[in-house]
Amino acid sequence: MMKRVMLMGAPLALMLGACGQQAAAPEARNAAAAPAVDPVAAEQEVRAFIERYNAYYGANDLDNYFASFDPGLTQWWPSGRVDLKTYETDWRRGVAAGGGNTKVAVSDLRIQVGPSADAAVATYILEVTPRRDGKPVDRIERNQETDVLFKRDGAWKVVHVNYGPARQAKP
């Protein structure tokens, strides 16, 4: 098989040489066409995104919070699958009625970045102090969350969320 590839490559090299061009190895052609992938930079971007996205959630900044989601978002909650439109409608209604959050804290954040650095999974514990009637509720809800993110047109967006109760922290 290797001989066949080498033999087929020789006429191409001769033709390119006659045109004043050099034949590049397939790996070099692919590397030149593909953008540089930096998984460390992608992980830092995702980490900053998750912190910012949850800060919006904690501050009840609904426009920026919902702008963090891809329009095709899928979600699993303890109650089942929830679509973005239903979630946004219900959450906006709740916040307008004095609900929402008083405080949100992210801990144990772990990020996995895909090989092409345009997909990532973020898992973490999210502790939420809710509010009711505009006042903090005297309890902390401890949840485990998994977010799947895609980078499209240079921006990270959450495309899937899996959210449910987590074990209480040990004292």
Backbone as a printed PyTorch tensor [residue, N CA C, xyz], in Angstrom:
tensor([[[  0.8210,  -1.1820,   0.0000],
         [  0.0000,   0.0000,   0.0000],
         [  0.8690,   1.2500,   0.0000]],

        [[  1.9390,   1.2380,   0.7870],
         [  2.8240,   2.3930,   0.8740],
         [  3.4590,   2.6900,  -0.4730]],

        [[  3.8630,   1.6480,  -1.2050],
         [  4.4790,   1.8500,  -2.5240],
         [  3.4910,   2.5210,  -3.4580]],

        [[  2.2290,   2.0880,  -3.3970],
         [  1.2260,   2.6540,  -4.2870],
         [  1.0560,   4.1530,  -4.0110]],

        [[  0.9970,   4.5330,  -2.7360],
         [  0.8630,   5.9450,  -2.3870],
         [  2.0850,   6.7090,  -2.8760]],

        [[  3.2650,   6.1370,  -2.6790],
         [  4.4890,   6.8100,  -3.1030],
         [  4.5190,   6.9450,  -4.6230]],

        [[  4.0980,   5.9140,  -5.3360],
         [  4.1140,   5.9750,  -6.7880],
         [  3.1010,   6.9890,  -7.3010]],

        [[  1.9230,   7.0520,  -6.6520],
         [  0.9020,   8.0130,  -7.0790],
         [  1.3610,   9.4320,  -6.7510]],

        [[  2.1140,   9.5740,  -5.6810],
         [  2.5760,  10.9010,  -5.2820],
         [  3.6650,  11.4280,  -6.2000]],

        [[  4.4590,  10.5630,  -6.7970],
         [  5.5600,  10.9890,  -7.6520],
         [  5.0710,  11.7570,  -8.8800]],

        [[  4.0710,  11.2550,  -9.6410],
         [  3.6010,  12.0360, -10.7930],
         [  3.0460,  13.4000, -10.3630]],

        [[  2.3610,  13.4550,  -9.2180],
         [  1.8240,  14.7260,  -8.7340],
         [  2.9660,  15.6890,  -8.4370]],

        [[  4.0210,  15.1940,  -7.8090],
         [  5.1740,  16.0450,  -7.4990],
         [  5.8210,  16.5510,  -8.7850]],

        [[  5.9020,  15.6900,  -9.8010],
         [  6.4800,  16.1090, -11.0770],
         [  5.6220,  17.1860, -11.7320]],

        [[  4.2840,  17.0050, -11.6760],
         [  3.3940,  18.0010, -12.2850],
         [  3.4910,  19.3310, -11.5580]],

        [[  3.5180,  19.2880, -10.2260],
         [  3.6140,  20.5190,  -9.4600],
         [  4.9690,  21.1880,  -9.6870]],

        [[  6.0080,  20.3800,  -9.7780],
         [  7.3440,  20.9180, -10.0330],
         [  7.3960,  21.6230, -11.3820]],

        [[  6.7060,  21.0610, -12.3770],
         [  6.6800,  21.6850, -13.6980],
         [  5.9410,  23.0180, -13.6680]],

        [[  5.0140,  23.1570, -12.7170],
         [  4.2500,  24.4140, -12.5890],
         [  4.9420,  25.3780, -11.6430]],

        [[  6.0870,  25.0010, -11.1300],
         [  6.8100,  25.8770, -10.2100],
         [  6.3040,  25.7820,  -8.7770]],

        [[  5.5190,  24.7430,  -8.4210],
         [  5.0000,  24.5800,  -7.0660],
         [  5.6200,  23.3510,  -6.4400]],

        [[  5.6450,  23.3410,  -5.1320],
         [  6.1790,  22.2000,  -4.4080],
         [  5.0370,  21.4160,  -3.8040]],

        [[  5.1340,  20.1010,  -3.8450],
         [  4.1180,  19.2610,  -3.2180],
         [  4.3970,  19.1820,  -1.7330]],

        [[  3.3800,  19.4250,  -0.9470],
         [  3.5190,  19.3350,   0.5080],
         [  2.9640,  18.0040,   0.9720]],

        [[  3.5340,  17.4940,   2.0320],
         [  3.0170,  16.2680,   2.6220],
         [  1.5940,  16.5300,   3.0990]],

        [[  0.7160,  15.5010,   3.0610],
         [ -0.6740,  15.6940,   3.5000],
         [ -0.7710,  16.2850,   4.9040]],

        [[  0.0750,  15.8630,   5.8280],
         [  0.0420,  16.3780,   7.1990],
         [  0.3130,  17.8830,   7.2180]],

        [[  1.2610,  18.3230,   6.3970],
         [  1.6050,  19.7450,   6.3570],
         [  0.4620,  20.5540,   5.7650]],

        [[ -0.1840,  20.0140,   4.7210],
         [ -1.3300,  20.7220,   4.1330],
         [ -2.4510,  20.8630,   5.1540]],

        [[ -2.7660,  19.7940,   5.8740],
         [ -3.8360,  19.8300,   6.8680],
         [ -3.5000,  20.7630,   8.0170]],

        [[ -2.2640,  20.7510,   8.4510],
         [ -1.8570,  21.6120,   9.5660],
         [ -1.9390,  23.0750,   9.1690]],

        [[ -1.5840,  23.3790,   7.9350],
         [ -1.6220,  24.7720,   7.4900],
         [ -3.0540,  25.2670,   7.3740]],

        [[ -3.9890,  24.3960,   6.9960],
         [ -5.3730,  24.8080,   6.8090],
         [ -6.1250,  24.9130,   8.1320]],

        [[ -5.7640,  24.1000,   9.1050],
         [ -6.4900,  24.0800,  10.3800],
         [ -5.9530,  25.1470,  11.3280]],

        [[ -6.8500,  25.8090,  12.0620],
         [ -6.3750,  26.7850,  13.0470],
         [ -5.6540,  26.0630,  14.1800]],

        [[ -4.7630,  26.7550,  14.8250],
         [ -4.0370,  26.1750,  15.9550],
         [ -5.0240,  25.8830,  17.0810]],

        [[ -4.8930,  24.7270,  17.6900],
         [ -5.7740,  24.3150,  18.7720],
         [ -4.9980,  24.4380,  20.0780]],

        [[ -5.5440,  25.2010,  21.0100],
         [ -4.9020,  25.3900,  22.3010],
         [ -5.8870,  24.9820,  23.3980]],

        [[ -5.8360,  23.7090,  23.8300],
         [ -6.7900,  23.2450,  24.8300],
         [ -6.6630,  23.9730,  26.1730]],

        [[ -5.4880,  24.4420,  26.5090],
         [ -5.3080,  25.1790,  27.7680],
         [ -6.0560,  26.5080,  27.7110]],

        [[ -5.9250,  27.2130,  26.6010],
         [ -6.6510,  28.4810,  26.4360],
         [ -8.1520,  28.2320,  26.4200]],

        [[ -8.5890,  27.1640,  25.7500],
         [-10.0180,  26.8360,  25.7020],
         [-10.5350,  26.5400,  27.1060]],

        [[ -9.7650,  25.8020,  27.8970],
         [-10.1920,  25.5070,  29.2740],
         [-10.3220,  26.7970,  30.0880]],

        [[ -9.3960,  27.7090,  29.9290],
         [ -9.4730,  28.9950,  30.6470],
         [-10.6930,  29.7960,  30.2050]],

        [[-10.9920,  29.7880,  28.9130],
         [-12.1760,  30.4820,  28.4030],
         [-13.4450,  29.8810,  28.9980]],

        [[-13.5230,  28.5500,  29.0270],
         [-14.7100,  27.8810,  29.5680],
         [-14.8420,  28.1640,  31.0590]],

        [[-13.7400,  28.1160,  31.7820],
         [-13.7640,  28.4130,  33.2230],
         [-14.3170,  29.8280,  33.4670]],

        [[-13.8350,  30.7980,  32.7150],
         [-14.3180,  32.1810,  32.8550],
         [-15.7890,  32.2690,  32.4620]],

        [[-16.1750,  31.5620,  31.4000],
         [-17.5710,  31.5620,  30.9610],
         [-18.4760,  31.0190,  32.0670]],

        [[-18.1150,  29.8760,  32.6560],
         [-18.9440,  29.2490,  33.6990],
         [-19.0820,  30.1770,  34.9000]],

        [[-17.9990,  30.8130,  35.2970],
         [-18.0660,  31.7630,  36.4280],
         [-18.9900,  32.9360,  36.0830]],

        [[-18.8590,  33.4740,  34.8890],
         [-19.6760,  34.6230,  34.4660],
         [-21.1520,  34.2220,  34.3360]],

        [[-21.4080,  33.0960,  33.7020],
         [-22.7640,  32.5830,  33.4840],
         [-23.4690,  32.3640,  34.8180]],

        [[-22.7800,  31.8140,  35.7940],
         [-23.3890,  31.6030,  37.1050],
         [-23.4980,  32.9030,  37.9030]],

        [[-22.6180,  33.8660,  37.6420],
         [-22.7630,  35.1890,  38.2680],
         [-24.0350,  35.8640,  37.7500]],

        [[-24.3210,  35.7410,  36.4620],
         [-25.5720,  36.2720,  35.9120],
         [-26.7700,  35.6070,  36.6000]],

        [[-26.6870,  34.3000,  36.7530],
         [-27.7630,  33.5400,  37.4020],
         [-27.9560,  34.0230,  38.8380]],

        [[-26.8690,  34.1800,  39.5710],
         [-26.9370,  34.6170,  40.9610],
         [-27.4490,  36.0380,  41.1190]],

        [[-27.1850,  36.8960,  40.1350],
         [-27.6110,  38.3010,  40.1940],
         [-28.9920,  38.4990,  39.5570]],

        [[-29.6060,  37.4220,  39.1000],
         [-30.9010,  37.4990,  38.4180],
         [-30.8240,  38.4160,  37.1940]],

        [[-29.6660,  38.4150,  36.5300],
         [-29.4470,  39.1750,  35.2930],
         [-29.9310,  38.2870,  34.1430]],

        [[-31.2340,  38.2870,  33.9400],
         [-31.8470,  37.3080,  33.0470],
         [-31.4650,  37.4730,  31.5830]],

        [[-31.2890,  38.7040,  31.1140],
         [-30.9150,  38.8860,  29.7060],
         [-29.5630,  38.2480,  29.4160]],

        [[-28.5660,  38.5290,  30.2450],
         [-27.2390,  37.9380,  30.0330],
         [-27.2280,  36.4440,  30.3430]],

        [[-27.9670,  36.0390,  31.3540],
         [-28.0360,  34.6120,  31.6970],
         [-28.5980,  33.8160,  30.5180]],

        [[-29.7490,  34.2270,  29.9930],
         [-30.3530,  33.4630,  28.9010],
         [-29.5950,  33.6140,  27.5880]],

        [[-28.8190,  34.6760,  27.4260],
         [-27.9690,  34.8240,  26.2340],
         [-26.8180,  33.8210,  26.2560]],

        [[-26.5600,  33.1970,  27.3910],
         [-25.4880,  32.2110,  27.5270],
         [-25.8500,  30.8650,  26.9140]],

        [[-27.1330,  30.6720,  26.6090],
         [-27.6020,  29.3910,  26.0900],
         [-27.7050,  29.4000,  24.5730]],

        [[-27.4180,  28.2510,  23.9730],
         [-27.6780,  28.0250,  22.5640],
         [-29.1950,  27.8860,  22.3910]],

        [[-29.7680,  28.4090,  21.3080],
         [-31.2210,  28.2930,  21.1170],
         [-31.7360,  26.8530,  21.1110]],

        [[-30.8860,  25.8970,  20.7580],
         [-31.2920,  24.4960,  20.7390],
         [-31.0420,  23.7730,  22.0510]],

        [[-30.8720,  24.5060,  23.1390],
         [-30.5590,  23.9330,  24.4510],
         [-31.4650,  22.7500,  24.8050]],

        [[-30.8510,  21.7000,  25.3360],
         [-31.5880,  20.6050,  25.9590],
         [-31.2000,  20.5860,  27.4290]],

        [[-32.1450,  20.1610,  28.2790],
         [-31.8830,  20.1450,  29.7230],
         [-32.5470,  18.9310,  30.3670]],

        [[-31.8800,  18.3920,  31.3750],
         [-32.4780,  17.3870,  32.2490],
         [-32.4900,  17.9490,  33.6520]],

        [[-33.6410,  18.0020,  34.2300],
         [-33.8190,  18.3860,  35.6380],
         [-34.4020,  17.1840,  36.3670]],

        [[-34.4520,  17.2280,  37.6890],
         [-35.0720,  16.1100,  38.4150],
         [-36.5120,  15.8430,  37.9570]],

        [[-37.2040,  16.8880,  37.4940],
         [-38.5880,  16.7320,  37.0370],
         [-38.6850,  16.1950,  35.6100]],

        [[-37.5650,  16.1390,  34.8950],
         [-37.5650,  15.6460,  33.5180],
         [-36.9410,  16.6420,  32.5630]],

        [[-37.2260,  16.4410,  31.2710],
         [-36.6640,  17.3030,  30.2260],
         [-37.4010,  18.6400,  30.2270]],

        [[-36.6410,  19.7240,  30.0820],
         [-37.2150,  21.0770,  30.0520],
         [-36.6180,  21.8160,  28.8530]],

        [[-37.4800,  22.4080,  28.0200],
         [-36.9740,  23.1580,  26.8690],
         [-36.6600,  24.5970,  27.2880]],

        [[-35.8670,  25.2790,  26.4800],
         [-35.4000,  26.6260,  26.8090],
         [-36.5520,  27.6180,  26.9410]],

        [[-37.5140,  27.5750,  26.0410],
         [-38.6220,  28.5340,  26.0870],
         [-39.4110,  28.4120,  27.3910]],

        [[-39.7240,  27.2020,  27.7890],
         [-40.4680,  26.9820,  29.0350],
         [-39.6510,  27.4520,  30.2280]],

        [[-38.3750,  27.1000,  30.2490],
         [-37.5070,  27.5000,  31.3480],
         [-37.4290,  29.0170,  31.4520]],

        [[-37.1800,  29.6760,  30.3350],
         [-37.0450,  31.1290,  30.3670],
         [-38.3520,  31.8030,  30.8010]],

        [[-39.4730,  31.3610,  30.2730],
         [-40.7670,  31.9400,  30.6420],
         [-41.0250,  31.7810,  32.1350]],

        [[-40.8430,  30.5700,  32.6440],
         [-41.0920,  30.2980,  34.0690],
         [-40.1340,  31.0690,  34.9690]],

        [[-38.8480,  31.1120,  34.5940],
         [-37.8620,  31.7780,  35.4490],
         [-38.0870,  33.2930,  35.4690]],

        [[-38.3770,  33.8740,  34.3270],
         [-38.6620,  35.3210,  34.2770],
         [-39.9010,  35.6440,  35.1170]],

        [[-40.9210,  34.8270,  35.0250],
         [-42.1390,  35.0330,  35.8170],
         [-41.8240,  34.9470,  37.3120]],

        [[-41.0320,  33.9660,  37.6970],
         [-40.6740,  33.7980,  39.1080],
         [-39.8670,  34.9630,  39.6520]],

        [[-38.8910,  35.4410,  38.8950],
         [-38.0670,  36.5690,  39.3280],
         [-38.9220,  37.8390,  39.4320]],

        [[-39.8160,  38.0400,  38.4720],
         [-40.6950,  39.2150,  38.5030],
         [-41.6010,  39.2050,  39.7390]],

        [[-41.9010,  38.0040,  40.2410],
         [-42.7670,  37.8730,  41.4140],
         [-41.9840,  37.9140,  42.7350]],

        [[-40.6760,  38.2450,  42.6680],
         [-39.8680,  38.3350,  43.8840],
         [-39.0570,  37.0970,  44.1970]],

        [[-39.0850,  36.1210,  43.2820],
         [-38.2710,  34.9200,  43.4640],
         [-36.8800,  35.1410,  42.8870]],

        [[-36.2100,  34.0730,  42.6120],
         [-34.8680,  34.1650,  42.0450],
         [-33.8270,  33.7540,  43.0560]],

        [[-32.6680,  34.3660,  42.9540],
         [-31.5340,  33.9950,  43.7890],
         [-31.0230,  35.1760,  44.5930]],

        [[-30.4900,  34.8570,  45.7690],
         [-29.7940,  35.8500,  46.5810],
         [-28.2970,  35.6800,  46.4150]],

        [[-27.8670,  34.4260,  46.3310],
         [-26.4390,  34.1310,  46.2300],
         [-26.2550,  32.8040,  45.5040]],

        [[-25.1790,  32.7250,  44.7070],
         [-24.8200,  31.4990,  43.9890],
         [-23.3140,  31.3110,  44.1270]],

        [[-22.8870,  30.0910,  44.4260],
         [-21.4580,  29.7920,  44.5450],
         [-21.1320,  28.5180,  43.7730]],

        [[-20.0820,  28.5810,  42.9600],
         [-19.5970,  27.4410,  42.1870],
         [-18.4010,  26.8450,  42.9240]],

        [[-18.3890,  25.5190,  43.0780],
         [-17.2170,  24.8480,  43.6560],
         [-16.9690,  23.5420,  42.9050]],

        [[-15.7920,  22.9980,  43.1070],
         [-15.3810,  21.7320,  42.5010],
         [-15.5720,  21.7370,  40.9810]],

        [[-15.2140,  22.8580,  40.3390],
         [-15.3590,  22.9900,  38.8900],
         [-14.2790,  22.1730,  38.1830]],

        [[-14.7380,  21.2980,  37.3000],
         [-13.8360,  20.4980,  36.4760],
         [-14.2560,  20.6440,  35.0270]],

        [[-13.2760,  20.7960,  34.1650],
         [-13.5550,  21.0540,  32.7550],
         [-12.7970,  20.0590,  31.8950]],

        [[-13.4950,  19.5320,  30.9030],
         [-12.8760,  18.6840,  29.8930],
         [-13.0990,  19.3690,  28.5460]],

        [[-12.0420,  19.5210,  27.7830],
         [-12.1210,  20.1880,  26.4810],
         [-11.9150,  19.1370,  25.4000]],

        [[-12.7360,  19.2080,  24.3480],
         [-12.6150,  18.2810,  23.2240],
         [-11.3350,  18.5090,  22.4440]],

        [[-10.9270,  17.5380,  21.6390],
         [ -9.6700,  17.6250,  20.8920],
         [ -9.5720,  18.8380,  19.9650]],

        [[-10.6790,  19.3010,  19.4330],
         [-10.6340,  20.4540,  18.5370],
         [-10.8240,  21.7740,  19.2860]],

        [[-10.9470,  21.7160,  20.6110],
         [-11.0650,  22.8860,  21.4920],
         [-12.2830,  23.7580,  21.1800]],

        [[-13.3350,  23.1440,  20.6050],
         [-14.5680,  23.8910,  20.3700],
         [-15.7710,  23.2330,  21.0420]],

        [[-15.4930,  22.2810,  21.9180],
         [-16.5270,  21.6220,  22.7130],
         [-15.9360,  21.3480,  24.0950]],

        [[-16.7830,  21.4600,  25.1050],
         [-16.2970,  21.2390,  26.4690],
         [-17.4330,  20.7550,  27.3540]],

        [[-17.0370,  20.0840,  28.4320],
         [-17.9620,  19.6640,  29.4690],
         [-17.4620,  20.2700,  30.7730]],

        [[-18.3700,  20.9330,  31.4840],
         [-18.0420,  21.5140,  32.7860],
         [-18.9370,  20.8730,  33.8260]],

        [[-18.3310,  20.3400,  34.8830],
         [-19.0930,  19.7580,  35.9830],
         [-18.7210,  20.4950,  37.2600]],

        [[-19.7170,  20.7100,  38.1230],
         [-19.4550,  21.4560,  39.3420],
         [-20.6130,  21.3290,  40.3220]],

        [[-20.3460,  21.7850,  41.5290],
         [-21.3790,  21.9120,  42.5590],
         [-21.8360,  23.3660,  42.5300]],

        [[-23.1370,  23.5610,  42.5480],
         [-23.7130,  24.8990,  42.5520],
         [-24.5650,  25.0470,  43.8120]],

        [[-24.1110,  25.9210,  44.7100],
         [-24.8730,  26.2010,  45.9250],
         [-25.6520,  27.4880,  45.7170]],

        [[-26.9620,  27.4080,  45.9040],
         [-27.8630,  28.5230,  45.6330],
         [-28.6240,  28.8870,  46.9000]],

        [[-28.6020,  30.1750,  47.2320],
         [-29.4730,  30.7010,  48.2790],
         [-30.6200,  31.3960,  47.5530]],

        [[-31.8020,  30.7660,  47.5520],
         [-32.9140,  31.3540,  46.8180],
         [-33.5400,  32.5220,  47.5790]],

        [[-34.4250,  33.2330,  46.9110],
         [-35.1970,  34.2770,  47.5740],
         [-36.6700,  34.0500,  47.2520]],

        [[-37.4820,  34.4600,  48.1760],
         [-38.9190,  34.3810,  48.0030],
         [-39.4970,  35.7020,  48.4800]],

        [[-40.3990,  36.2580,  47.7220],
         [-40.9870,  37.5670,  48.0470],
         [-39.9020,  38.6260,  48.2350]],

        [[-38.8320,  38.5110,  47.4650],
         [-37.7570,  39.4960,  47.5030],
         [-36.7950,  39.3420,  48.6630]],

        [[-36.9840,  38.3080,  49.5020],
         [-36.1280,  38.1170,  50.6810],
         [-35.4240,  36.7630,  50.6120]],

        [[-34.1810,  36.7170,  51.1420],
         [-33.4550,  35.4330,  51.1320],
         [-34.1960,  34.3590,  51.9240]],

        [[-34.1620,  33.1660,  51.4040],
         [-34.7120,  32.0040,  52.1020],
         [-33.5920,  31.4490,  52.9790]],

        [[-33.9370,  30.9880,  54.1490],
         [-32.9330,  30.5150,  55.1100],
         [-32.5220,  29.0660,  54.8250]],

        [[-32.0220,  28.8230,  53.6450],
         [-31.4970,  27.5030,  53.2960],
         [-30.6210,  27.6320,  52.0560]],

        [[-29.7230,  26.7060,  51.9100],
         [-28.8710,  26.6550,  50.7210],
         [-29.2180,  25.3840,  49.9650]],

        [[-29.5250,  25.5440,  48.6940],
         [-29.7710,  24.3880,  47.8330],
         [-28.4450,  23.9810,  47.2090]],

        [[-28.0810,  22.7420,  47.3760],
         [-26.8110,  22.2240,  46.8610],
         [-27.1220,  21.3160,  45.6760]],

        [[-26.6240,  21.6900,  44.4990],
         [-26.9160,  20.9650,  43.2690],
         [-25.6360,  20.5720,  42.5540]],

        [[-25.7290,  19.5010,  41.7920],
         [-24.6140,  19.1260,  40.9190],
         [-25.0670,  19.4360,  39.5010]],

        [[-24.1800,  20.0560,  38.7490],
         [-24.5340,  20.4830,  37.3990],
         [-23.4720,  20.0340,  36.4160]],

        [[-23.9440,  19.6190,  35.2590],
         [-23.0770,  19.3210,  34.1240],
         [-23.5540,  20.1790,  32.9660]],

        [[-22.6520,  20.9660,  32.4160],
         [-22.9550,  21.8000,  31.2460],
         [-22.0980,  21.3270,  30.0830]],

        [[-22.7230,  21.1820,  28.9330],
         [-22.0080,  20.8810,  27.6980],
         [-22.0020,  22.1790,  26.8900]],

        [[-20.8200,  22.5840,  26.4350],
         [-20.6740,  23.8450,  25.7100],
         [-20.0550,  23.6090,  24.3470]],

        [[-20.5080,  24.3950,  23.3770],
         [-19.8970,  24.4250,  22.0550],
         [-19.4430,  25.8480,  21.7990]],

        [[-18.3230,  25.9830,  21.1080],
         [-17.8510,  27.2980,  20.6840],
         [-18.2420,  27.4690,  19.2270]],

        [[-19.1310,  28.4500,  18.9950],
         [-19.6230,  28.7140,  17.6490],
         [-19.4470,  30.1950,  17.3510]],

        [[-18.9350,  30.4880,  16.1850],
         [-18.7030,  31.8850,  15.7930],
         [-17.8970,  32.6320,  16.8540]],

        [[-16.9340,  31.9350,  17.4560],
         [-16.0300,  32.5530,  18.4230],
         [-16.5800,  32.7150,  19.8240]],

        [[-17.8030,  32.2180,  20.1010],
         [-18.4020,  32.3930,  21.4300],
         [-18.8570,  31.0460,  21.9980]],

        [[-18.6060,  30.8490,  23.2740],
         [-19.0690,  29.6520,  23.9640],
         [-20.5480,  29.8060,  24.2920]],

        [[-21.3070,  28.7250,  24.1200],
         [-22.7280,  28.6770,  24.4680],
         [-23.0120,  27.3380,  25.1300]],

        [[-23.9120,  27.3600,  26.1000],
         [-24.3400,  26.1260,  26.7520],
         [-25.3630,  25.4590,  25.8420]],

        [[-25.1080,  24.1940,  25.4630],
         [-26.0200,  23.4570,  24.5880],
         [-26.7930,  22.3820,  25.3440]],

        [[-26.2900,  21.9980,  26.5230],
         [-27.0020,  21.0000,  27.3360],
         [-26.6800,  21.2230,  28.8110]],

        [[-27.6990,  21.0420,  29.6510],
         [-27.5450,  21.1340,  31.1080],
         [-28.1870,  19.9040,  31.7370]],

        [[-27.4830,  19.3150,  32.6860],
         [-28.0410,  18.2640,  33.5360],
         [-27.8870,  18.7630,  34.9630]],

        [[-29.0100,  18.9380,  35.6590],
         [-29.0290,  19.6410,  36.9400],
         [-29.8440,  18.8390,  37.9310]],

        [[-29.2950,  18.5860,  39.1040],
         [-30.0310,  17.8510,  40.1270],
         [-29.4200,  18.0270,  41.4870]],

        [[-30.1260,  17.5660,  42.5070],
         [-29.6320,  17.7290,  43.8820],
         [-28.3280,  16.9670,  44.1080]],

        [[-27.4820,  17.5570,  44.9220],
         [-26.1990,  16.9310,  45.3050],
         [-26.2700,  16.5930,  46.7890]],

        [[-25.4280,  15.6830,  47.1800],
         [-25.3310,  15.3680,  48.6100],
         [-24.9360,  16.6130,  49.3830]],

        [[-25.4010,  16.7030,  50.5770],
         [-25.0200,  17.8470,  51.4230],
         [-23.5420,  17.7370,  51.7730]],

        [[-22.9180,  18.8850,  51.8630],
         [-21.4920,  18.9370,  52.2100],
         [-21.2940,  18.4240,  53.6270]],

        [[-20.1860,  17.7520,  53.8420],
         [-19.8700,  17.2640,  55.1950],
         [-19.3810,  18.4470,  56.0250]],

        [[-19.8370,  18.5210,  57.2840],
         [-19.4140,  19.6580,  58.1310],
         [-17.9460,  19.6590,  58.4470]]])
